[in-house]
Amino acid sequence: MAARSWTFGKKIAFGFGLSVAMLLIVGVVAYRSTDALVENNHKVTHTHAVLEDLAHVLSLMKDAETGQRGFLLTGDEAYLEPYTAAVGSVSRTMDDLRTLTSDNPHQQARIIEALPLIDAKLTELRRTIELRRTQGIDAAMKIVTTGEGKKVMDDMRRVIAAMDQEERDLLQQRSTAAEEGAQAAKATISIGALLALLIVSIASFVITSSLH
């Protein structure tokens, strides 16, 4: 009787021990899968933020140029509002980009390349605005017609376009990884839950059989 009782107790301990072990394994695997999914989603969000800043830089520079042109043609200071707003924001946006891409040497190098171009363009805009104020439209247009400002703007667009393309490539990779991670997490949790249920069912069957 004692031997039977000891055997029965061992079966109960083994069944529940196996069930707990399986549940722990499923929990750890599910946690790691979910953690990887969260990390991938964070990377996707991060890449979107970089793309938004790149688009914002281009928009600000276009606004600055639009404000300058309006002022050169009319002499009305009100046209300079987009220019003034852009000058105040573009530096902050570039600083934000530098921070967001701090782990990407290629993008950091492109930022270093873009900054002097942005400064050169803003300097050209500022010079023409001052000339329009002090010497009139003809003096300002002499600088505009040299084409130097256009060349600088084109070079800046080229650098920003290269940054944009790299981020879009990263976005594609990270979106794919996030999707695969989501599918893997679902599969892991589903299979783990089924295995845990199977182990618990087997344990229950063994315990029930031992009672008879």
C-alpha positions as CSV (number, residue, x, y, z in Angstrom):
1,M,0.0,0.0,0.0
2,A,2.8,2.4,0.9
3,A,4.6,1.5,-2.3
4,R,1.5,2.2,-4.3
5,S,0.9,5.5,-2.5
6,W,4.6,6.5,-3.1
7,T,4.2,5.6,-6.8
8,F,1.0,7.6,-7.0
9,G,2.6,10.6,-5.4
10,K,5.6,10.5,-7.7
11,K,3.2,10.4,-10.7
12,I,1.4,13.5,-9.4
13,A,4.7,15.3,-8.8
14,F,6.1,14.3,-12.2
15,G,2.9,15.4,-14.0
16,F,2.6,18.8,-12.4
17,G,6.3,19.3,-12.6
18,L,6.3,18.6,-16.3
19,S,3.3,20.9,-16.8
20,V,4.9,23.8,-14.9
21,A,8.2,23.3,-16.8
22,M,6.4,23.4,-20.1
23,L,4.4,26.5,-19.1
24,L,7.7,28.2,-18.0
25,I,9.3,27.4,-21.3
26,V,6.3,28.7,-23.3
27,G,6.3,31.8,-21.2
28,V,10.0,32.5,-21.8
29,V,9.8,31.9,-25.5
30,A,6.6,34.0,-25.8
31,Y,8.3,36.8,-23.9
32,R,11.3,36.8,-26.1
33,S,9.1,36.7,-29.3
34,T,7.0,39.6,-28.0
35,D,10.1,41.5,-26.9
36,A,11.6,41.1,-30.4
37,L,8.3,42.2,-31.9
38,V,8.2,45.4,-29.8
39,E,11.8,46.2,-30.7
40,N,11.1,45.8,-34.5
41,N,8.0,48.0,-34.2
42,H,10.1,50.6,-32.3
43,K,12.6,50.5,-35.2
44,V,9.9,51.1,-37.7
45,T,8.5,54.0,-35.8
46,H,12.1,55.4,-35.5
47,T,12.6,55.2,-39.2
48,H,9.3,57.0,-39.9
49,A,10.5,59.8,-37.6
50,V,13.7,60.2,-39.7
51,L,11.8,60.3,-42.9
52,E,9.4,62.9,-41.5
53,D,12.4,65.1,-40.5
54,L,14.0,64.7,-43.9
55,A,10.8,65.8,-45.6
56,H,10.5,68.7,-43.1
57,V,14.0,69.9,-43.9
58,L,13.2,70.1,-47.6
59,S,9.9,71.8,-46.9
60,L,11.6,74.4,-44.7
61,M,14.2,75.2,-47.3
62,K,11.6,75.6,-50.0
63,D,9.6,77.9,-47.7
64,A,12.7,80.0,-47.1
65,E,13.3,80.3,-50.8
66,T,9.7,81.1,-51.5
67,G,9.7,83.9,-48.8
68,Q,12.9,85.3,-50.3
69,R,11.5,85.4,-53.8
70,G,8.3,87.0,-52.7
71,F,10.3,89.7,-50.9
72,L,12.7,90.3,-53.8
73,L,9.8,90.8,-56.2
74,T,7.6,93.0,-54.0
75,G,9.8,94.5,-51.3
76,D,7.1,93.6,-48.8
77,E,8.5,92.4,-45.5
78,A,5.4,90.3,-45.0
79,Y,6.6,87.8,-47.6
80,L,9.6,87.0,-45.4
81,E,7.5,85.2,-42.8
82,P,8.1,81.8,-44.3
83,Y,11.8,82.5,-44.6
84,T,12.1,83.7,-40.9
85,A,10.1,80.6,-39.7
86,A,12.3,78.3,-41.8
87,V,15.6,79.8,-40.5
88,G,14.4,79.3,-37.0
89,S,13.4,75.6,-37.5
90,V,15.9,74.1,-39.9
91,S,18.8,74.0,-37.4
92,R,16.6,72.3,-34.8
93,T,15.4,69.7,-37.3
94,M,18.9,68.9,-38.4
95,D,19.9,68.5,-34.8
96,D,17.0,66.1,-34.3
97,L,18.1,64.1,-37.4
98,R,21.7,63.9,-36.0
99,T,20.3,62.4,-32.8
100,L,17.9,60.0,-34.6
101,T,20.7,58.7,-36.9
102,S,23.4,58.6,-34.3
103,D,23.7,54.8,-34.7
104,N,24.1,55.0,-38.5
105,P,27.6,56.2,-39.7
106,H,26.4,56.6,-43.3
107,Q,23.6,59.0,-42.3
108,Q,25.9,60.9,-40.0
109,A,28.4,61.4,-42.8
110,R,25.6,62.7,-45.0
111,I,24.4,65.1,-42.3
112,I,28.0,66.5,-42.2
113,E,27.8,66.9,-45.9
114,A,24.4,68.5,-45.9
115,L,25.0,71.1,-43.1
116,P,27.4,73.3,-45.1
117,L,25.1,73.2,-48.1
118,I,22.1,74.3,-45.9
119,D,24.3,77.1,-44.4
120,A,25.4,78.2,-47.8
121,K,21.9,78.4,-49.2
122,L,20.6,80.3,-46.2
123,T,23.6,82.7,-46.5
124,E,22.7,83.3,-50.1
125,L,19.1,84.0,-49.3
126,R,20.1,86.4,-46.5
127,R,22.5,88.3,-48.7
128,T,19.9,88.8,-51.4
129,I,17.4,90.0,-48.9
130,E,19.8,92.5,-47.4
131,L,20.7,93.7,-50.9
132,R,17.0,94.1,-51.8
133,R,16.6,96.2,-48.7
134,T,19.6,98.4,-49.1
135,Q,20.3,98.6,-52.9
136,G,17.2,97.4,-54.6
137,I,16.0,94.5,-56.7
138,D,18.7,94.7,-59.4
139,A,21.5,94.2,-56.9
140,A,19.8,91.3,-55.4
141,M,19.0,89.7,-58.7
142,K,22.6,89.8,-59.8
143,I,23.4,87.2,-57.1
144,V,20.3,85.1,-57.9
145,T,21.2,84.9,-61.6
146,T,24.6,83.5,-61.0
147,G,23.0,80.2,-60.4
148,E,25.1,79.4,-57.3
149,G,22.1,79.3,-55.1
150,K,20.4,76.8,-57.4
151,K,23.5,74.6,-57.5
152,V,23.7,74.5,-53.7
153,M,20.0,73.7,-53.4
154,D,20.4,70.9,-55.9
155,D,23.4,69.5,-54.1
156,M,21.4,69.6,-50.8
157,R,18.5,67.8,-52.4
158,R,20.8,65.1,-53.6
159,V,22.2,64.5,-50.1
160,I,18.7,64.5,-48.6
161,A,17.5,62.2,-51.3
162,A,20.3,59.7,-50.5
163,M,19.4,59.8,-46.8
164,D,15.7,59.4,-47.6
165,Q,16.5,56.3,-49.8
166,E,18.5,54.6,-47.2
167,E,15.8,55.1,-44.6
168,R,13.2,53.7,-47.0
169,D,15.4,50.7,-47.5
170,L,15.7,50.3,-43.8
171,L,11.9,50.8,-43.4
172,Q,11.3,48.0,-45.8
173,Q,13.6,45.6,-44.0
174,R,12.3,46.6,-40.6
175,S,8.6,46.3,-41.7
176,T,9.3,42.9,-43.1
177,A,11.1,41.9,-39.8
178,A,8.2,43.3,-37.8
179,E,5.7,41.3,-39.8
180,E,7.7,38.1,-39.6
181,G,8.2,38.7,-35.8
182,A,4.4,39.1,-35.4
183,Q,3.8,35.9,-37.2
184,A,6.5,34.1,-35.2
185,A,5.1,35.4,-31.9
186,K,1.6,34.2,-32.8
187,A,2.9,30.8,-33.9
188,T,5.0,30.4,-30.7
189,I,2.2,31.3,-28.4
190,S,-0.3,29.1,-30.2
191,I,2.0,26.1,-30.4
192,G,3.2,26.6,-26.8
193,A,-0.4,26.9,-25.5
194,L,-1.4,23.6,-27.3
195,L,1.7,21.8,-25.9
196,A,1.0,23.1,-22.4
197,L,-2.7,21.9,-22.8
198,L,-1.5,18.5,-24.1
199,I,0.9,18.1,-21.1
200,V,-1.7,19.1,-18.6
201,S,-4.2,16.6,-20.3
202,I,-1.6,13.8,-20.1
203,A,-0.8,14.6,-16.5
204,S,-4.5,14.6,-15.7
205,F,-5.0,11.3,-17.4
206,V,-2.0,9.7,-15.6
207,I,-3.3,11.0,-12.3
208,T,-6.9,9.8,-13.0
209,S,-5.6,6.4,-14.1
210,S,-3.6,6.0,-10.9
211,L,-6.8,6.4,-8.9
212,H,-8.3,3.3,-10.3
